[in-house]
Amino acid sequence: MDNQTTLNKLSEKVSTILEKYHALKSENEMMRNEIVTLKADCALKNQEIERLHEENAQKDIEIEEIVNKIESILG
C-alpha cells in the first residue's frame, strides 16, 4: 500500500511538472512571436527615421542653395 501511495505522489508530481512545462513552453512561444513582431516594427521605424534624415539633409541643401542665391542677388 505504501508503494502505491508513493507511486501516486510521484505520478502527481510528474503531472504537475508536465503542466508547468507546457505552460512555460506556450508562454515562451508567445514571447518569441512578440519579439519577432517588435523587431519588424523596429525595422520599419528605423527605415522611416533614415528616410526622414535623408529628407532633412536634402532640405538643408535646398536652404543653403536658396541662401546662396539671395546672397548673390544682394551682392
N, C-alpha and C positions, 0 to 999 in steps of 0.2 A: 504494500500500500504506500509505503514511503517512497518507493521508486516512482510510482505513478504520480504522486504529488510533485516530486522533483521534476519529472518529465513534463508535467503540466506547467509548472513555473517556467521551465526553460522554453517551452513552446510559446508561452505568453510573452516572454522577453524577446524571443526571436520575432514574433509577430509585431511587437512594438517597434523594434529596431527596423523592420522592413517598412512599416508605416512611415516612420521618420525619414527613412531613406527615400521613399517615393515622394514624400512631401518636399524634401530638400532638392531632389532631382527636378521636380516640377518648378520649384522656385528658381533654381539655377537656370533652367531653360528660359523662363520668363525674363530673368535678368540679362541673359545673353541676347535675347531678342531686343530688349530695351537698349542695350549697348549698341547693337547694330543700327537701330533707329537713330540714336543720338549721334553716332558717328556720321551717318548720312546727313542729318540736319547740320552738323558742324561743317561738313564739307561744302554744303550749299551756302552756308553763311560765309565761309572763307572765300568762296568764289565771288559772292556778292561784294564782300569787302575789297577783294582785289580789283573787281570791276570799278568800284567807286574810287579807289586810289588812282587807277588809270584815268578815269574821267576827271578827277580833281587835277591831276598833273596836266591833262590836256587843257583844262580851263585856265590853269596858271600860265601856260604857254600863250594862250589866246589873249589873256590880260596883258602879258608882257609885250606882245606884238601891238596891241592897241595903244599901250603907253608909249612905245617907241614911235608909232605913227603920230601921236599927238605931240610928242616932243619934237619930231622933225618938222611938223607943220608950224609949231610955235617958234621954232628956230633955235 
